[in-house]
Structures are given as structure tokens and as C-alpha cells.
Amino acid sequence: MNNTVESILKKHPNAKRDSLIPILQEVQESEGYISRQSIAAIGQHLGLPSSKIYGVATFYNQFRFDPIGKYHIQVCRGTACHVKGSAKVLDSLKRELKIESGSTTRDGNFSLEVVACIGACGLAPVISINGEFYAGVTADKVKKILRTYRKEVAVHE
């Protein structure tokens, strides 16, 4: 068990099953995702089998089981974004990155996530990359945006 998970579990002495989701949220917030080792440690702490922990965690789409990329792309699929074409934006991102939503590129540079609403409806369709918003995104704009980030990656390699 790593020190981060250990310190989180120490904050929850005598925790029971009702502490599972808050513990999972803390682990993900701290580490960016929930690893197999974290699931095992949480299960041991709560006296629950790893299969139960994993079952609960997979029920909620807020939890990730793989590290996110250096550039984490969130695609809004809220009503305004949907109406203005976010499905095409998502398809373009998946095609350009060669990954599905919820995945990270092999090189670890990009991860893709669909979110219910970013809260920027007036800018629809909108994506966020590491918290930076891009408004009125189209399939063509996706290519230009990714080109910028790919250049950034190349500079730092």
C-alpha cells in the first residue's frame, strides 16, 4: 500500500461500508485514479472483498481505474452541447486520438472523458483540457486544438 492511500485510510479509523464512496473519492482526488492496489487496501481496511469495492466503484462513472493523461480532455455532453453537435466533436476526438472515452493514449499524453455538463452552456459545444475551456468546438477545431498540444508534447520530449 502506498503512503497516500495509507494516510487516507488512517483518517477513517473503524470505517464501515458506508465510508466506501468517500474513501474512493479521496483516493481518486489524491492519485488521479483508483489502482488495483488501492482497491485491495481499501477492501482490507473495510473488511470487504476487492470484488465488492470494484463492484461499487464501477457502478459510478465518476471513478477511473487508469491514470489520466498529461492532457485530460473532457467533452461536455449536456443538453446545449448535445444540440450544438458535441457528438461529432467526441467522434472526432476518438478518431484523432485512437481511443475510446474513459481511456488514455498509449503514450500517456491524452485521456478522454465524457462529462454530463461542464457548466458553460453558452459556449456550446465545449471541451475542457486540463481545465482550459474551448468554446464552439467543431470537428475541424479538434484537429487544430490537438495539433497545439502535440507540439507542446514534442517540445518537452
Phi, psi and omega per residue, in radians:
M1 nan 2.381 3.139
N2 -1.447 2.893 -3.048
N3 -1.108 -0.604 -3.122
T4 -1.114 -0.871 -3.140
V5 -1.125 -0.708 3.128
E6 -1.039 -0.780 -3.130
S7 -1.183 -0.607 3.088
I8 -1.143 -0.786 -3.123
L9 -1.149 -0.562 3.099
K10 -1.128 -0.476 3.104
K11 -1.303 -0.147 -3.111
H12 -2.179 1.073 3.132
P13 -1.186 2.571 3.129
N14 0.986 0.465 -3.120
A15 -1.181 2.608 3.096
K16 -2.057 -3.042 -3.097
R17 -0.965 -0.568 -3.111
D18 -1.195 -0.184 3.084
S19 -1.613 -0.059 -3.034
L20 -1.004 -0.927 -3.066
I21 -1.121 -0.807 3.076
P22 -1.031 -0.654 3.109
I23 -1.153 -0.783 3.098
L24 -1.039 -0.729 3.132
Q25 -1.101 -0.749 3.130
E26 -1.121 -0.746 3.136
V27 -1.093 -0.810 -3.120
Q28 -1.146 -0.710 3.132
E29 -1.085 -0.664 -3.103
S30 -1.340 -0.742 -3.040
E31 -1.817 -0.203 -3.138
G32 1.584 -0.254 3.115
Y33 -2.905 3.088 3.131
I34 -2.003 1.969 -3.098
S35 -1.462 2.901 3.069
R36 -1.066 -0.672 3.125
Q37 -1.107 -0.686 3.111
S38 -1.130 -0.756 3.129
I39 -1.051 -0.771 3.133
A40 -1.096 -0.758 -3.134
A41 -1.145 -0.720 3.124
I42 -1.129 -0.763 3.111
G43 -1.033 -0.767 3.125
Q44 -1.120 -0.739 -3.125
H45 -1.120 -0.694 -3.092
L46 -1.597 -0.111 -3.101
G47 1.229 0.596 -3.139
L48 -2.123 2.545 3.084
P49 -1.176 2.610 3.129
S50 -0.976 -0.577 -3.140
S51 -1.080 -0.630 3.102
K52 -1.201 -0.752 3.139
I53 -1.062 -0.868 -3.137
Y54 -1.077 -0.706 3.128
G55 -1.049 -0.767 3.107
V56 -1.175 -0.810 -3.077
A57 -1.103 -0.652 -3.129
T58 -1.316 -0.315 3.103
F59 -1.177 -0.595 -3.111
Y60 -1.727 2.213 -3.087
N61 -1.367 0.043 3.093
Q62 -1.339 -0.294 -3.063
F63 -1.671 2.410 3.107
R64 -1.986 2.603 -3.115
F65 -2.049 0.068 3.084
D66 -2.270 2.613 3.102
P67 -1.076 2.537 3.085
I68 -1.413 2.803 -3.109
G69 -1.302 2.957 3.070
K70 -0.996 -0.650 3.070
Y71 -2.020 1.895 -3.098
H72 -1.671 1.992 -3.082
I73 -1.742 2.187 3.061
Q74 -1.963 2.258 3.135
V75 -1.901 2.095 3.125
C76 -1.309 2.302 3.087
R77 -2.118 0.404 3.064
G78 -1.100 3.029 -3.046
T79 -0.997 -0.877 -3.102
A80 -1.079 -0.775 -3.141
C81 -1.163 -0.686 3.115
H82 -1.050 -0.853 -3.116
V83 -1.065 -0.590 -3.086
K84 -1.614 0.136 2.953
G85 1.854 0.441 -3.127
S86 -1.158 -0.369 3.093
A87 -1.115 -0.700 3.112
K88 -1.191 -0.638 3.103
V89 -1.103 -0.803 3.123
L90 -1.069 -0.807 3.122
D91 -1.029 -0.721 3.135
S92 -1.125 -0.752 3.104
L93 -1.096 -0.770 3.136
K94 -1.086 -0.714 -3.137
R95 -1.188 -0.808 -3.116
E96 -1.143 -0.700 -3.087
L97 -1.551 -0.269 -3.104
K98 1.040 0.713 3.064
I99 -2.443 2.837 3.049
E100 -1.661 2.881 3.052
S101 -1.048 2.436 -3.104
G102 1.561 0.077 -3.095
S103 -2.045 2.938 3.100
T104 -2.178 2.485 3.111
T105 -1.097 2.693 -3.097
R106 -0.977 -0.609 -3.122
D107 -1.381 -0.083 3.112
G108 1.362 0.147 -3.088
N109 -1.447 -0.600 -3.076
F110 -2.262 2.432 2.950
S111 -2.229 2.679 -3.035
L112 -2.233 2.283 -3.119
E113 -2.438 2.398 3.033
V114 -1.643 2.296 3.092
V115 -2.108 2.642 -3.074
A116 -1.163 -0.736 3.136
C117 -2.838 2.281 3.109
I118 -1.534 -0.382 -3.141
G119 1.575 0.447 3.119
A120 -2.242 0.893 -2.997
C121 -1.023 -0.574 3.137
G122 -1.195 -0.238 -3.123
L123 -1.791 0.127 -2.994
A124 -0.985 2.559 -0.222
P125 -1.319 2.534 -3.024
V126 -2.228 2.525 2.972
I127 -2.201 2.786 3.079
S128 -2.214 2.351 3.056
I129 -2.145 1.954 -3.074
N130 0.885 0.663 3.071
G131 1.555 -0.115 3.086
E132 -1.592 2.200 -3.050
F133 -1.570 2.489 3.046
Y134 -2.156 2.115 -3.040
A135 -1.729 2.703 3.073
G136 0.972 0.704 -3.064
V137 -1.258 2.400 3.055
T138 -2.162 3.007 3.103
A139 -1.038 -0.683 3.113
D140 -1.160 -0.702 3.131
K141 -1.142 -0.545 3.115
V142 -0.993 -0.808 -3.126
K143 -1.056 -0.760 -3.137
K144 -1.156 -0.747 3.140
I145 -1.095 -0.828 -3.138
L146 -1.121 -0.629 3.113
R147 -1.018 -0.721 3.115
T148 -1.064 -0.804 -3.118
Y149 -1.239 -0.606 3.102
R150 -1.158 -0.637 3.062
K151 -1.111 -0.716 3.104
E152 -1.046 -0.756 3.119
V153 -1.080 -0.806 -3.097
A154 -1.074 -0.648 -3.135
V155 -1.126 -0.640 -3.058
H156 -1.619 0.092 3.132
E157 -1.534 nan nan
